[in-house]
Amino acid sequence: MDKNTLEKIQTLKKWVLKGGHLDEFDITFIKNNYQFFKDIKFTKREKNWKNTEEFKNKGVFYTPPELSEYLKSLVDKEIKNVYDPTCGRGNLLSVFGDEIKKYGQELNPTELENAKILLKNFEGYCGDTLTHDEFKDYKFDCIVANPPFSINWQPPANKDDDIRFVNAPTIPTKSKADFAFILHIIHHLEDDGIAVALEFPGILYRGNKEGEIRKWLVEQNYIEKVISIPGNTFTDTSIGTCVLVFKKNKKNTNVEFIDKENNLSKIVSFKEIEENNFNLSVSTYVQIEIQKEKTDPLELEEKARKEFLIYLEKQLVFSKLISEMEKIEFQPFVKEIEKVLKKFKGPKIKPKYENQKLIGG
């Protein structure tokens, strides 16, 4: 057994003994290594699991390890520190090395304690990130986030009362905090930093105040990439999501749109985004091309002539049969057909293409 697995076993045993929250990944790990947990009584597991379901109903989802790794892969620069404004138990931060200083804020105190146990080189505080920012004077090299989707929040009475919102065109609506988290992220990002946020796809196209802020973000040239993530990426939910990558020092005004499911992407200009009324839905710009069946006009004509000759022969056979049964002359009918064919007789035409050969050619 490797050192990391042994360390995780010891950490989880301590956490369980303290009555800490277990998510689905902890439970899977314990089941796979149950011989090391036989002496532990999971007296609070049912209660903690109900808490997990309650969080999901409120738009809170734990970030699976493979998705955490994917978000980290989008960080294309060397960093010394990383911040998660809604860090939960530290899943997103855990994929960064121990040498990276980690910062986080979390509303749930139990989850924050879990993060403090699992993470090394970590500084974290408990509280509501949007109403009580514990990192007011901090700027970060990197920010990663999976904030709760479209939850209610308490905005300030005036956007000038909060430095995070003062430059934005408006304050995000009270019923949807998605853009409040995004503005929080933009404020705390270093000028040469990078932020990667997992979001609900509705923020890419919803209008009113959200539309105003989305337009402003594009005009400020803060958005580098928009990535659509298919459903079933999260455990126990089929909801589709999206990833936004933010930078303040972009070299151009283009935005890259990526369809992860179909492995397609497109670089889109500011002008094209403006023409689409600042809609940032990936499907607006990245579309699966339907391969049209290639048709050769010579092949089509060949097929049509063959079908016509088969049809003509069948009709003549049938007509001749009826003529014989009813004692009707058949040859006059043949002569009438020959008269029609004479109308189409003409000089032989040189083929347009080499090796062109059709029935009768």
matplotlib code that plots the C-alpha trace (Angstrom):
import matplotlib.pyplot as plt

x = [0.0, 1.4, 2.1, -0.7, -3.3, -2.0, -2.1, -5.7, -6.8, -5.3, -6.9, -10.3, -10.2, -9.5, -12.3, -14.9, -14.0, -14.7, -18.1, -17.1, -19.1, -18.6, -19.3, -19.8, -16.1, -15.1, -17.7, -16.4, -12.9, -13.9, -15.7, -12.7, -10.4, -12.9, -10.4, -8.7, -12.0, -13.6, -12.9, -14.8, -18.4, -20.1, -22.7, -23.3, -23.2, -27.0, -27.2, -24.3, -25.7, -29.0, -26.9, -25.4, -28.8, -29.9, -26.9, -27.7, -31.3, -29.8, -27.7, -24.5, -22.6, -19.3, -16.7, -15.6, -11.8, -11.7, -13.5, -11.2, -8.2, -9.8, -10.3, -6.7, -5.5, -7.0, -4.5, -1.8, 0.7, 3.0, 1.3, 2.4, -1.1, -4.7, -8.0, -11.4, -14.2, -16.6, -14.1, -16.3, -14.1, -11.3, -11.8, -10.8, -7.8, -6.6, -5.4, -2.8, 0.6, 1.6, 4.0, 1.1, -0.4, -4.1, -6.8, -10.5, -13.7, -16.7, -20.1, -20.5, -18.1, -18.0, -16.9, -14.2, -12.9, -12.7, -10.7, -8.3, -7.7, -7.3, -5.3, -1.7, -0.5, -4.1, -5.6, -9.3, -12.1, -15.8, -18.5, -20.6, -18.2, -20.6, -21.7, -18.5, -15.5, -12.6, -10.0, -10.9, -7.3, -6.0, -5.2, -4.5, -2.5, -5.2, -8.8, -10.8, -14.5, -17.6, -20.0, -23.6, -25.9, -28.4, -29.0, -30.5, -28.2, -28.3, -26.9, -25.7, -28.2, -25.9, -23.1, -20.8, -20.9, -18.9, -15.6, -16.2, -19.3, -18.4, -17.1, -19.9, -22.9, -25.4, -25.7, -26.7, -30.3, -31.1, -32.6, -29.5, -26.0, -24.1, -22.7, -22.1, -19.6, -18.1, -17.6, -16.1, -13.6, -12.7, -12.0, -9.7, -7.7, -4.2, -3.7, -1.7, -3.7, -6.1, -9.5, -11.5, -15.1, -17.7, -21.1, -24.7, -25.2, -28.1, -25.6, -24.5, -27.8, -30.1, -31.1, -31.9, -29.2, -27.3, -27.2, -25.8, -23.0, -22.2, -21.9, -19.6, -17.4, -16.9, -16.3, -13.7, -12.0, -12.0, -13.4, -10.8, -12.8, -16.3, -16.6, -19.8, -19.6, -22.2, -24.5, -23.6, -20.2, -21.3, -22.0, -25.8, -26.9, -27.5, -27.2, -25.1, -22.6, -20.1, -16.6, -15.5, -11.8, -11.0, -7.9, -7.2, -4.2, -5.5, -3.5, -6.6, -10.3, -11.2, -13.1, -12.6, -15.8, -15.3, -17.8, -16.1, -18.6, -18.0, -14.4, -15.1, -13.9, -14.1, -12.2, -14.9, -14.2, -15.7, -17.7, -19.4, -20.3, -21.6, -23.7, -25.2, -26.2, -23.4, -25.0, -22.2, -23.8, -21.3, -24.0, -24.4, -20.9, -19.9, -22.1, -21.7, -21.4, -23.7, -21.8, -23.7, -23.6, -21.4, -23.3, -21.8, -24.2, -23.0, -23.8, -27.2, -27.9, -26.7, -29.0, -32.0, -31.5, -31.2, -34.4, -36.2, -35.2, -36.3, -39.6, -40.0, -39.3, -41.8, -44.5, -43.9, -44.0, -47.3, -48.7, -47.7, -49.3, -52.6, -52.5, -52.1, -55.0, -57.3, -56.2, -54.9, -52.2, -49.0, -46.6, -48.4, -47.7, -44.0, -43.9, -45.4, -42.6, -40.0, -41.5, -41.0, -37.4, -36.6, -37.3, -34.3, -31.8, -29.0, -25.2, -22.9, -21.6, -18.0, -17.9, -17.2, -15.1, -12.6, -13.8, -17.4, -19.6, -23.3, -26.0, -26.4, -23.3]
y = [0.0, 3.4, 6.2, 8.5, 5.8, 5.2, 8.9, 9.1, 6.2, 7.8, 11.2, 9.6, 7.6, 10.7, 12.6, 9.8, 9.7, 13.4, 12.9, 14.7, 14.7, 11.9, 12.5, 9.8, 9.6, 9.0, 6.2, 4.6, 4.8, 3.3, 0.4, -0.4, -0.4, -1.5, -3.8, -0.7, 0.8, -2.2, -0.7, 2.5, 3.0, 5.2, 6.5, 9.8, 8.6, 8.7, 12.2, 13.4, 11.8, 13.6, 16.8, 16.0, 15.6, 18.9, 20.7, 19.2, 20.5, 23.9, 23.8, 22.7, 19.8, 18.3, 18.4, 14.9, 14.3, 13.8, 17.1, 18.8, 17.6, 18.8, 22.3, 22.3, 21.4, 24.7, 26.6, 27.3, 29.3, 28.8, 29.8, 30.3, 30.4, 29.3, 30.4, 28.8, 31.2, 28.3, 25.6, 23.0, 20.2, 21.2, 18.9, 21.5, 22.7, 19.2, 18.6, 21.3, 20.4, 20.9, 23.6, 25.8, 28.0, 27.4, 29.7, 29.1, 30.3, 28.0, 28.6, 25.2, 24.9, 21.1, 21.1, 23.7, 21.6, 18.7, 20.8, 21.8, 18.1, 17.0, 20.0, 20.9, 24.5, 25.8, 28.9, 28.9, 30.8, 30.1, 32.5, 33.7, 34.7, 37.2, 39.1, 38.6, 38.4, 37.2, 37.9, 41.6, 42.7, 39.6, 39.1, 35.6, 34.0, 31.4, 31.1, 27.9, 27.7, 25.6, 28.0, 26.9, 27.3, 30.1, 30.5, 33.5, 36.0, 39.4, 42.1, 45.5, 48.3, 50.2, 48.7, 51.5, 50.1, 47.0, 47.3, 44.0, 45.3, 49.0, 48.7, 46.4, 47.9, 46.6, 44.4, 40.7, 39.9, 38.8, 35.5, 34.3, 34.7, 33.3, 36.6, 37.8, 35.0, 35.8, 39.5, 38.4, 36.2, 38.9, 41.3, 39.0, 37.9, 39.3, 41.2, 38.4, 35.7, 33.0, 31.9, 28.8, 28.6, 25.8, 27.4, 26.7, 27.1, 29.6, 32.4, 32.2, 33.4, 34.7, 38.4, 41.4, 42.2, 39.0, 40.0, 43.4, 41.9, 39.3, 42.0, 44.0, 41.0, 40.5, 44.2, 44.2, 41.3, 39.1, 35.9, 33.6, 30.4, 29.0, 25.2, 23.2, 20.1, 17.3, 15.9, 13.1, 14.6, 15.1, 12.1, 11.6, 14.4, 14.6, 18.4, 19.9, 22.6, 25.0, 26.2, 29.8, 30.7, 34.3, 36.4, 40.1, 40.2, 38.6, 39.2, 39.6, 40.1, 36.6, 34.0, 30.2, 28.2, 24.5, 21.6, 19.0, 16.3, 16.4, 17.6, 20.6, 24.2, 27.6, 30.9, 33.6, 37.4, 40.1, 41.3, 38.0, 37.8, 41.3, 40.4, 37.5, 40.0, 38.7, 35.3, 33.0, 29.6, 27.2, 25.9, 29.4, 29.2, 25.6, 23.3, 19.7, 19.7, 17.2, 15.4, 15.8, 12.7, 13.4, 13.0, 12.5, 13.8, 11.1, 8.4, 9.9, 10.0, 6.4, 5.3, 7.2, 5.7, 2.2, 2.6, 4.1, 1.2, -1.4, 0.4, 0.8, -2.9, -3.9, -1.7, -3.0, -6.7, -5.9, -4.1, -6.9, -9.5, -7.5, -7.1, -10.9, -11.6, -9.1, -9.8, -6.2, -5.3, -4.5, -3.4, -0.1, 0.9, 0.0, 2.2, 5.1, 4.7, 4.7, 8.0, 9.6, 8.3, 9.8, 13.3, 12.8, 11.6, 14.0, 14.3, 12.5, 14.8, 14.7, 13.7, 16.6, 14.3, 11.7, 8.1, 9.4, 6.5, 6.1, 3.8, 4.5, 6.6]
z = [0.0, -1.0, 1.5, 0.2, 0.8, 4.3, 5.1, 3.8, 5.9, 9.1, 8.2, 7.6, 10.8, 12.8, 10.9, 11.5, 15.2, 15.4, 13.7, 10.6, 7.4, 4.9, 1.3, -1.3, -2.2, 1.4, 1.7, -1.5, -0.2, 3.2, 1.5, -0.6, 2.5, 5.1, 6.9, 8.2, 9.5, 11.3, 14.7, 13.8, 14.7, 12.1, 14.5, 12.6, 9.1, 8.4, 9.8, 7.7, 4.6, 5.0, 5.3, 2.0, 0.3, 1.9, 0.4, -3.1, -2.9, -2.3, -5.4, -3.6, -5.3, -4.3, -7.0, -8.1, -8.2, -12.0, -12.5, -10.0, -12.0, -15.2, -13.8, -12.6, -16.1, -17.4, -15.2, -17.7, -15.6, -12.6, -9.4, -5.8, -4.3, -5.0, -3.5, -3.4, -2.2, -1.5, -0.7, 1.0, 2.3, 0.0, -3.0, -5.6, -3.6, -2.9, -6.5, -6.1, -4.6, -1.0, -2.0, -3.2, -0.5, -0.3, 0.9, 1.3, 2.8, 3.6, 5.1, 6.7, 9.7, 9.6, 6.0, 6.8, 9.6, 7.2, 4.7, 7.5, 8.2, 4.6, 3.2, 3.8, 3.6, 4.0, 5.5, 5.8, 7.4, 8.1, 6.9, 4.0, 1.3, -0.3, 2.9, 5.0, 2.8, 5.0, 2.3, 1.6, 1.1, -0.8, -4.5, -5.7, -8.5, -9.1, -8.1, -8.5, -7.6, -7.7, -6.1, -5.3, -8.3, -8.5, -4.7, -2.9, -1.4, 0.4, -1.9, -0.6, -0.8, -3.1, -5.3, -4.3, -0.7, -1.8, -3.6, -5.4, -7.2, -7.6, -11.2, -12.4, -14.3, -11.7, -8.6, -9.3, -8.7, -5.1, -6.3, -8.2, -6.7, -9.6, -10.9, -7.4, -7.0, -10.4, -9.5, -6.2, -8.1, -10.6, -7.7, -5.9, -9.1, -9.6, -12.8, -14.3, -12.6, -13.8, -12.5, -13.3, -12.2, -12.6, -13.2, -14.0, -17.8, -17.3, -16.6, -20.3, -21.7, -19.0, -19.5, -17.4, -14.7, -15.6, -19.2, -18.3, -16.2, -18.8, -21.5, -19.2, -18.5, -22.3, -22.9, -20.1, -21.9, -18.8, -20.3, -22.0, -22.4, -22.1, -21.8, -21.8, -19.5, -20.2, -17.6, -15.2, -14.6, -11.0, -8.9, -8.2, -10.6, -14.3, -14.5, -17.2, -16.2, -17.8, -17.0, -17.4, -17.5, -16.6, -17.2, -16.8, -19.2, -22.3, -25.5, -27.7, -27.4, -28.7, -26.6, -27.1, -26.9, -26.2, -26.5, -24.2, -25.0, -28.7, -28.5, -30.6, -30.2, -31.9, -31.5, -31.6, -32.0, -29.9, -32.9, -33.3, -29.6, -29.8, -32.9, -30.8, -28.0, -25.7, -25.5, -24.3, -24.8, -26.4, -28.8, -30.3, -31.7, -31.8, -33.8, -35.0, -38.7, -40.3, -43.0, -46.2, -48.4, -51.4, -54.6, -58.0, -60.8, -63.2, -60.6, -60.0, -63.8, -64.2, -61.4, -62.9, -66.4, -65.0, -63.0, -66.0, -68.3, -65.8, -65.4, -69.2, -69.8, -67.1, -68.6, -72.1, -70.9, -69.1, -72.2, -74.5, -72.2, -72.1, -75.9, -76.4, -73.9, -75.5, -79.1, -79.6, -82.0, -80.0, -82.8, -83.5, -79.8, -80.3, -83.4, -81.4, -78.8, -81.6, -82.9, -79.5, -79.3, -82.7, -81.3, -78.9, -81.5, -82.2, -82.8, -80.4, -77.7, -76.4, -72.7, -70.3, -68.0, -68.8, -68.5, -68.5, -69.6, -69.1, -70.3, -74.0, -74.1]

ax = plt.figure().add_subplot(projection="3d")
ax.plot(x, y, z, "-o")
ax.set_aspect("equal")
plt.show()
